[in-house]
Every structure is written in structure tokens, then in C-alpha cells.
Amino acid sequence: MRIGWLAPLLWIGVVPGATAAEPDLALAEQTYQQHCQQCHGVNRIGAAGPALLPQSLSRIKPDEIRQVIENGRPASQMAAFGAVLEPAQIDGLTHYLQRPPAVEPTWSEDDTRRSHHLLADVATLPDKPQHHADPLNLFVVVEAGDHHVNIVDGDRFEVLARFASHFAVHGGPKFSPDGRFVYFASRDGWISLYDLHNLKLIAEVRAGLNTRNLAVSKDGRWVLVGNTLPGNLVVLDARDLSPVKTLATVGLDGQASRVSAVYTAPPRNSFIVALKDVKEVWELSTGPNPDFVPRRIEAEDYLDDFSFSPDYRQLLATSRKAQGGQVIDLDTGRVVTDIALPGMPHLGSGTYWKRDGHWVFATPNISKGLISVIDFDTWKVIKQIPTLGPGFFLRSHANSRYAWTDVFFGPDNDAIHLIDKQTLEIAHTLRPVPGKTAAHVEFTRDGRYLLVSIWDTDGALIVYDSNTLKEIKRLPMNKPSGKYNVGNKIEFAEGTSH
């Protein structure tokens, strides 16, 4: 089994404080079937509650799992079992949930079709915004602490709507080209369609048991979902999420693969897919009457993550063999070069800007305290910028002189660095709330303001003036994680993730 580039996020192990002895898994399974299966499914693939599989729980520490079992989860149907189960039973159940089921669960195309349901008829809804906010300066904010989504006015910084999401929404919501609709993927495979004009959920479907992320085609006609369980691609109709086609992700050598990432490449009218267990990149055309048969590009190494060059001709992708990155030309289908990058670069959260008239790309690193800056013309690393610790997100804006990066995985994770985009030096270090993790910056559409997440149960969104660096406002939230500006996303603006 290969360990992915996000291995530092995996927290599978014995509960802190528990003995080293292996818990009785058979007894833990009985506990699960008696108390948990009604909501989470006999085979743990989810029902009224989320899936409880290792793939779904990989970002949650064992102690957090134990606390949820014992104390329940606020604003959800998850009850507290601390008064029902003995501590040893809770320890055993925590351990059991982090182990694969005896029989690997399955999810078929028919299962996906049966899960699809419409919640509203778009044809009967007004096609103009039913609120007074600028529809292209809205923020979609994922509140991870209690699994909710907030729609925030990016001018007044007020919450317009808040609604419950599926468990662990991740991978970044994606938008229709006009910005009216937003699409969410949860870790346990649920895809949701939400109307930002009418602040209403439209449809949902479960596309798999563990989903990596999704992408929306340039014409807004298709949604492509990349899954790790089962390893496949699912094409949905973007209008109502009805299933269109399922593609098994199998390499030319017959090797089945999980999906690492899917993104849309607007100038190419295509989806680009990275496979985790096969040395291939797939390009799926989204032009008129697409057949979704992949064009296969051979890579020199496995891809866990990637980013595009500004013209979408090249992929800058991870490479375990080269201990860094590999550059793949999408036109020729050839690997151009390798880039030696230390640690574990998080290329999907990197960003680019112009420096002295030339495009450069900067990527955070999730295992080392540094930012790597690469020249797009030469594919050489021109600077390694030391930081206070490993980081997860790097963001900027064409109208900002700084690139903002967190140090999410370090002991100084309450800090945010501001890197001068021309000198490539850290110009400022902010600590929005000392002692609490600061993460994931996103700018307003015009770049005048930006939002920072305080990743804590008693957390907040903090609004800063991007020029004066003064705090403007705080919105209390429960572990706000990603936030996404509609205009920046649909315009694929410089400085944001795609």
C-alpha cells in the first residue's frame, strides 16, 4: 500500500491513553451493530449518518472520534453515548472504526441512481438573485466544526444563509460558469447542488463511498466526480445531478486506481484527471456531445496532486520518485522535466503571479517549513522561503502585493506569513488569535479585503483590509475551514486555487 502525500493528515492508531493491547474487535463490532448501524449502516457505508470507514475518518484524530462517541455532536442527530457505553467499549469502538471492514463495501452505478433526489424545481424559481448582495462577491464558507455551510455577503460581511451539509465537505466547492449554482462534495460521496440566487438546495446524489473532489465543465453542462472508493469517475448532469456515466479508472496495464484529483481546464474545454495508483493523466473532452472517453497521457511517476500553468498547457504535478514535481505538457502528452522539491509540496494549494514580467509559481509544503518558488519559463526553483512551520494553503490576488500563507502543521500554527511577491521575502507575520490555528485566506473579488479562518470550535472568520492589514470585522463560527469567493472562482483569478 502506498502512503500518499497527505500522510501527515492520517491519524490511524491507538487512542492516546489507551493500553497497547489490541482491543477485542469482535466485541467492538457487536457494540457497533447494537448502537450505531441504524444510522451509519450495517456495513458502515452510511445511512442517516455519515460513512464510518477509514477513508472517511482519515482526517480525524482518534481522540476526536472518541469524544464524539462519548459526547455526541452539537447541531446534529449524533447522540452522546458516554452514559450508555463503558470507557473500554468506547475505546474498542474507536479502534474498530479505524480498521477496514472484513468485506470491502461496494457502491454501484445503480446505487448512485437510487440515491439521487430532487429537492426543488429550478424551472419554478426566479432566475435573478432574491437578495441584495453582489452575486459575484459572495463567499461560500464551509464550517467544519458542526458541518454547516454559510453564504456570506462579501461587501457587508454578513451571513445571508446557513444550512447543514453532509459530513466533511471537502475538496473545494465548485461553481457554475455564471456563478448561480455551487456544487459540494462530501468525503463520504454525497454531491449537493445549491442555488445561490434563491439560497436553496436543489438536488443531491451519492456518487461513491469516498470522494476526492469534483469539477464543473467550462460550459456548465457536466459535473465530474473523482472517487477513491470505489476508484472511478462519475459524470453527472450539472442541471440536476442526475447520473450520466461511470468510468472505471483502470490503466492500460489493467491496474485499477483511485482518483487523486479532478479539475476543469477551461481553455482546453476538458477535464484533467490525476490517477493515484497508475502512472497516467487523463483528459476528458467536454465539447459538443462528449463521449467521455479519456485521452491517456503517460507520466513518469504517480500523481497525488497538481496545478496548471497560467495558459493551461502544462501540469505541475507531484512526483514521489523525483522527490518533488514533474512537469507534463498537455499538448504533446510528454513529461518535460522533473523539479526537485524537498518535503511534501502541496501543489494543488499553490498559486502564481507575475514577478519582473515573468510568471512564477509558489507552493506550500505540508512536511517542511518553507515555500518553494518556481520560474515557469525555466522550471527552476528560484527561492526557498523559510517559514515557521509546514503550511497547507497559499493565496494571493492580482491587486495584492502579498501572498498569504499559513503554517497549519507547525507549533506556530496561529501565525500567517505575508510574502512580498517581488522580493520573495516575508514582509509581515500576523497572529490573528494567539494560540489558535489561522488558516486559508481568500480575497474579495476586487482584492480589497480578505478573510482568514480561525480553525477552532470557538473560532471565527476575520476580515482584513488587504492594504492596511487592519482587522475590519469578526464573524463567530465553529471551525470555519475553506471559504470561496464566487467571482474569483468562476473567473479563475490569479492568486486563488482552481
C-alpha positions in Angstrom: 0.0 0.0 0.0 1.4 3.4 -1.0 1.4 6.2 1.5 0.1 9.4 -0.1 1.5 12.9 0.0 -1.2 13.7 2.7 0.2 11.0 5.0 0.7 13.6 7.8 -3.1 14.0 7.9 -3.7 10.4 8.7 -4.2 9.7 12.4 -4.9 6.0 12.4 -3.7 4.4 15.6 -4.4 3.5 19.2 -6.4 6.1 21.2 -4.0 8.2 23.3 -4.0 7.0 26.9 -5.3 3.5 25.9 -3.2 0.4 26.6 -1.1 -1.1 23.8 -3.2 -4.3 23.9 -5.3 -4.9 20.8 -9.0 -4.2 21.6 -11.5 -7.0 21.1 -12.7 -6.1 17.6 -15.4 -8.8 17.6 -16.9 -7.2 20.7 -16.5 -3.7 19.2 -18.4 -4.9 16.1 -21.2 -6.1 18.3 -21.3 -2.7 20.0 -21.4 -1.0 16.6 -24.3 -3.2 15.4 -26.2 -2.6 18.6 -25.8 1.1 18.9 -24.6 2.6 15.5 -25.7 0.6 12.5 -29.2 2.1 12.5 -27.8 5.5 11.5 -24.5 4.5 9.9 -25.4 1.3 8.1 -24.8 -2.3 8.7 -21.6 -2.2 6.7 -20.6 1.3 7.8 -21.2 3.0 4.4 -23.6 5.5 6.0 -27.3 6.0 6.0 -28.9 8.8 8.0 -25.5 9.4 9.4 -22.2 9.6 7.6 -20.0 6.7 6.5 -17.7 5.4 9.2 -14.8 4.0 7.1 -11.1 4.7 7.5 -11.2 6.7 4.3 -13.9 8.9 5.6 -12.3 9.4 9.1 -8.7 9.8 8.0 -8.5 13.5 8.9 -10.0 13.0 12.4 -7.7 12.1 15.4 -8.7 9.0 17.4 -9.3 11.2 20.5 -11.7 13.3 18.5 -13.6 10.2 17.4 -13.8 9.0 21.0 -15.1 12.4 22.1 -17.9 12.4 19.5 -19.0 8.9 20.6 -18.9 9.9 24.2 -20.4 13.4 24.0 -22.3 13.4 20.7 -22.1 16.2 18.1 -24.0 19.5 18.6 -26.5 20.6 15.9 -26.7 17.0 14.6 -28.5 13.8 15.2 -25.4 12.2 16.8 -26.4 11.3 20.3 -24.0 11.1 23.3 -23.1 7.5 24.4 -21.0 8.4 27.4 -23.8 7.3 29.7 -24.6 4.2 27.7 -21.2 2.6 27.0 -18.3 1.8 29.3 -15.0 3.6 28.6 -13.5 0.3 27.4 -16.4 -0.1 24.9 -15.8 3.4 23.6 -12.1 2.7 23.2 -12.8 -0.5 21.4 -15.4 1.2 19.1 -12.9 4.0 18.3 -10.3 1.4 17.3 -12.8 -0.6 15.3 -13.9 2.3 13.2 -10.4 3.0 12.1 -10.0 -0.5 10.7 -11.2 -1.6 7.2 -14.4 -3.8 7.3 -13.9 -7.5 6.9 -15.6 -7.3 3.5 -14.8 -4.2 1.4 -18.0 -2.2 0.8 -19.2 -1.7 -2.7 -21.2 1.1 -4.5 -22.6 0.5 -7.9 -24.0 2.7 -10.7 -27.4 1.5 -9.7 -26.7 2.6 -6.1 -25.9 6.1 -7.4 -29.0 6.3 -9.4 -31.2 5.2 -6.5 -29.6 7.8 -4.2 -30.5 10.7 -6.5 -33.3 13.0 -5.4 -34.5 16.5 -6.3 -35.3 18.9 -3.5 -36.6 21.8 -5.7 -37.5 22.5 -9.3 -35.2 25.1 -10.7 -37.7 25.9 -13.5 -40.1 27.3 -10.9 -37.5 29.5 -9.2 -36.7 33.1 -10.0 -33.6 33.4 -12.2 -32.4 36.6 -10.5 -30.9 36.9 -7.0 -33.5 37.1 -4.3 -31.1 39.0 -2.0 -29.4 42.4 -2.2 -25.8 41.2 -2.2 -23.5 41.2 -5.2 -23.9 37.6 -6.6 -20.3 37.6 -7.8 -18.9 38.8 -4.4 -20.5 36.1 -2.3 -18.4 33.8 -0.2 -19.3 30.1 0.4 -17.8 29.2 3.8 -17.5 25.6 5.0 -18.0 25.4 8.8 -16.3 22.1 9.6 -17.0 22.1 13.4 -20.7 21.2 13.1 -20.9 20.5 9.3 -22.7 23.6 8.0 -22.2 25.9 5.1 -22.5 29.7 5.3 -23.3 32.1 2.4 -21.6 35.4 3.3 -22.1 38.8 1.6 -18.6 39.9 0.6 -19.4 43.6 0.8 -21.2 43.8 4.1 -19.6 40.6 5.6 -22.9 39.3 6.8 -24.3 35.8 6.8 -27.1 35.5 4.3 -27.9 31.9 4.8 -26.6 28.9 6.8 -27.6 25.3 6.2 -26.5 21.8 7.3 -24.1 20.0 4.9 -23.2 16.3 4.7 -20.3 15.0 6.7 -16.8 16.5 6.0 -17.4 18.7 2.9 -14.0 19.0 1.2 -12.1 19.4 -2.0 -13.4 22.9 -2.5 -16.9 23.7 -3.7 -17.2 24.5 -7.5 -19.4 26.9 -9.3 -21.4 27.1 -12.5 -19.9 29.5 -15.0 -22.4 32.2 -14.3 -21.9 31.9 -10.5 -25.5 31.0 -9.7 -25.0 27.4 -8.6 -22.5 25.8 -6.3 -21.6 22.1 -6.1 -20.3 20.4 -2.9 -18.6 17.0 -2.4 -18.5 15.4 1.0 -15.8 12.9 2.0 -18.4 10.1 2.0 -19.5 10.7 -1.5 -22.5 13.0 -1.3 -22.8 15.6 -4.0 -25.1 18.6 -3.4 -26.4 21.3 -5.7 -27.2 24.7 -4.2 -28.8 27.8 -5.8 -27.1 31.0 -4.7 -29.7 33.2 -6.2 -32.5 31.6 -4.2 -30.5 30.3 -1.3 -32.0 26.9 -1.7 -30.8 23.3 -2.0 -31.8 21.8 -5.4 -30.6 18.2 -5.6 -28.3 15.6 -4.1 -26.8 12.3 -5.2 -24.3 9.9 -3.7 -21.6 9.3 -6.3 -19.4 7.0 -4.2 -18.3 5.9 -0.8 -15.2 8.1 -0.6 -14.8 11.1 -2.9 -11.7 13.1 -3.6 -13.2 16.1 -5.3 -15.3 17.4 -8.2 -15.1 19.7 -11.2 -17.6 21.6 -13.3 -17.1 21.9 -17.1 -16.5 25.2 -18.8 -20.0 25.2 -20.4 -21.6 24.4 -17.0 -23.2 21.2 -18.5 -21.3 18.5 -16.7 -20.0 17.7 -13.2 -17.2 15.2 -12.9 -16.7 13.4 -9.5 -13.4 11.6 -8.7 -13.7 8.8 -6.2 -11.2 6.8 -4.2 -13.8 4.2 -3.1 -14.7 2.7 -5.4 -11.9 4.0 -7.7 -13.8 5.6 -10.5 -15.1 8.7 -12.2 -18.8 9.7 -12.2 -20.3 12.1 -14.7 -23.4 14.0 -13.6 -25.8 16.3 -15.3 -25.0 19.7 -13.8 -28.6 20.8 -14.0 -30.0 18.3 -11.5 -27.1 15.9 -10.6 -28.7 13.0 -12.4 -26.1 10.3 -13.2 -24.9 10.2 -16.8 -21.9 7.8 -16.9 -19.5 5.9 -14.7 -15.9 5.3 -15.8 -13.7 2.7 -14.1 -10.3 4.2 -13.5 -8.2 1.4 -14.9 -4.8 1.9 -16.5 -3.6 0.5 -19.8 -1.8 -2.2 -17.9 -5.1 -3.3 -16.2 -4.2 -1.8 -12.8 -7.3 -0.3 -11.0 -6.7 3.1 -9.5 -8.1 5.6 -7.1 -8.5 9.1 -8.3 -6.1 11.8 -6.9 -7.8 14.9 -8.3 -10.1 16.2 -11.0 -10.1 19.8 -12.3 -11.5 21.6 -15.3 -9.2 23.2 -17.8 -11.4 26.0 -19.4 -9.2 26.9 -22.4 -9.0 23.3 -23.3 -12.7 22.5 -22.9 -11.8 19.5 -20.9 -11.4 17.8 -17.5 -8.0 16.8 -16.3 -7.7 13.7 -14.0 -4.8 12.5 -12.0 -4.7 8.8 -11.0 -3.2 7.7 -7.7 -2.2 4.1 -8.5 -1.5 4.3 -12.2 1.2 6.4 -14.0 -1.3 8.2 -16.2 -3.1 11.5 -16.6 -6.5 11.5 -18.3 -8.0 14.3 -20.3 -11.7 14.1 -21.0 -13.2 16.5 -23.6 -16.3 18.4 -22.6 -17.0 19.8 -26.1 -20.3 19.2 -28.0 -21.7 15.7 -27.4 -18.8 14.4 -25.4 -18.3 10.6 -25.1 -16.0 11.0 -22.0 -13.5 8.5 -23.4 -10.2 9.5 -21.8 -7.1 10.6 -23.7 -4.4 8.9 -21.8 -1.1 10.6 -21.1 1.7 8.5 -19.6 3.5 10.0 -16.7 6.9 9.1 -15.2 5.5 8.8 -11.7 2.3 8.6 -9.8 0.3 11.8 -9.3 -1.1 12.8 -6.0 -1.8 16.5 -6.7 -1.3 19.0 -9.5 -1.7 22.6 -10.6 -1.8 24.3 -14.0 0.4 26.7 -15.7 -1.4 30.1 -16.4 -2.1 29.0 -20.0 -3.2 25.5 -19.0 -0.7 23.9 -21.3 1.3 22.3 -18.6 0.7 20.4 -15.4 3.0 20.9 -12.4 2.4 17.6 -10.7 3.8 15.8 -7.6 6.4 13.1 -8.1 7.5 10.8 -5.4 10.4 9.4 -7.5 11.8 12.8 -8.2 11.1 13.9 -4.6 9.3 16.9 -5.8 7.4 17.6 -9.0 7.1 16.6 -12.7 6.1 18.9 -15.5 3.7 17.4 -18.1 2.9 19.1 -21.4 -0.8 18.5 -22.1 -0.4 19.4 -25.8 2.4 16.9 -26.6 1.5 14.4 -23.8 5.1 14.3 -22.7 6.9 14.8 -19.4 9.0 18.0 -19.8 11.2 17.8 -16.7 11.4 17.0 -13.1 11.6 19.6 -10.3 13.4 18.7 -7.1 11.3 19.9 -4.2 12.0 18.9 -0.6 9.4 17.5 1.7 5.8 17.2 0.6 4.8 20.1 -1.6 1.1 20.8 -1.7 0.8 21.9 -5.4 -2.9 22.0 -5.5 -2.9 24.8 -3.0 -0.1 26.7 -4.7 -0.6 29.9 -6.7 1.1 32.0 -9.3 1.8 35.7 -10.1 4.0 37.9 -12.3 7.4 38.9 -11.0 9.6 41.2 -13.1 7.3 40.4 -16.1 7.6 36.6 -15.7 5.2 34.1 -14.2 6.3 32.3 -11.1 4.6 29.6 -9.1 4.8 29.2 -5.3 3.7 26.1 -3.3 3.4 25.5 0.4 4.8 22.3 1.9 3.0 20.1 4.4 6.1 18.5 5.9 8.7 21.3 5.9 8.6 24.9 6.9 9.2 26.5 3.5 7.6 28.0 0.4 9.1 26.9 -2.9 9.0 29.5 -5.7 9.4 28.2 -9.3 10.1 30.1 -12.5 7.5 29.0 -15.2 10.0 29.7 -18.0 12.9 27.6 -16.8 11.1 25.3 -14.3 13.9 26.1 -11.8 13.4 26.7 -8.1 14.4 30.3 -7.7 13.8 30.6 -4.0 13.1 28.5 -0.9 11.4 30.8 1.7 11.7 29.6 5.3 8.5 29.7 7.3 7.7 29.0 11.0 6.4 25.5 10.0 4.7 23.4 7.4 1.7 25.0 5.7 -1.4 24.0 3.8 -2.7 27.0 1.9 -1.2 29.8 -0.1 -3.4 32.6 -1.5 -3.0 36.0 -3.2 -4.8 38.3 -5.6 -3.7 40.4 -8.6 -4.4 43.5 -6.6 -2.4 42.4 -3.6 1.4 42.9 -3.1 1.5 39.9 -0.8 0.9 36.1 -0.9 -0.5 34.9 2.3 0.4 31.5 3.7 -0.5 29.7 6.9 1.8 27.3 8.9 -1.1 24.9 9.6 1.0 21.9 10.8 3.6 23.7 12.9 3.7 24.6 16.6 3.3 28.2 15.5 0.1 27.5 13.6 -1.5 30.7 14.9 0.7 32.7 12.5 0.1 33.9 9.0 3.0 35.0 6.8 2.7 37.7 4.2 5.3 37.2 1.4 6.2 40.2 -0.7 5.6 38.9 -4.3 8.5 40.8 -5.8 11.3 40.5 -3.2 10.1 37.0 -2.2 10.8 37.8 1.5 8.4 37.6 4.4 7.2 41.1 4.9 4.9 40.6 7.9 3.8 37.8 10.2 0.3 38.2 11.8 -1.1 36.3 14.7 -4.9 36.9 14.4 -5.7 35.0 17.6 -2.7 33.9 19.6 -2.8 30.2 20.4 -5.5 29.3 17.8 -4.8 28.0 14.3 -5.1 30.5 11.5 -5.7 29.1 8.0 -7.0 29.5 4.5 -7.0 33.1 3.2 -9.5 34.1 0.4 -9.8 37.6 -1.1 -12.9 39.5 -2.1 -13.4 39.8 -5.8 -11.7 43.2 -6.0 -8.9 42.1 -3.7 -9.6 45.0 -1.2 -10.4 42.7 1.7 -9.6 39.1 2.7 -11.0 36.5 5.1 -8.9 34.3 7.4 -10.2 31.3 9.2 -9.6 30.7 12.9 -9.8 27.0 12.9 -11.3 26.3 16.3 -14.6 25.2 17.8 -14.8 28.7 19.2 -13.5 30.2 16.0 -14.2 33.0 13.6 -13.8 34.5 10.2 -11.6 37.5 10.5 -11.9 40.2 7.8 -8.7 42.2 7.0 -8.1 45.2 4.8 -5.5 43.8 2.4 -3.6 47.1 2.1 -3.5 48.5 5.7 -3.7 44.9 7.2 -6.2 46.2 9.8 -8.9 44.0 11.1 -12.3 45.0 9.9 -14.7 42.5 11.4 -15.1 39.1 13.0 -17.9 36.6 12.3 -18.0 33.8 15.0 -18.1 30.3 13.6 -17.4 26.7 14.5 -14.1 25.7 12.9 -14.5 27.6 9.6 -12.2 26.0 7.1 -12.4 26.8 3.4 -14.0 29.9 2.0 -14.6 30.5 -1.7 -15.3 33.8 -3.5 -17.7 33.3 -6.4 -16.2 35.8 -8.8 -12.6 34.7 -8.1 -13.5 31.1 -8.7 -15.6 31.4 -11.9 -13.0 33.8 -13.4 -10.1 31.5 -12.4 -8.5 34.6 -10.9 -4.8 34.9 -10.4 -3.9 34.0 -6.8 -6.7 31.6 -5.9 -7.0 27.8 -6.2 -8.7 26.2 -9.2 
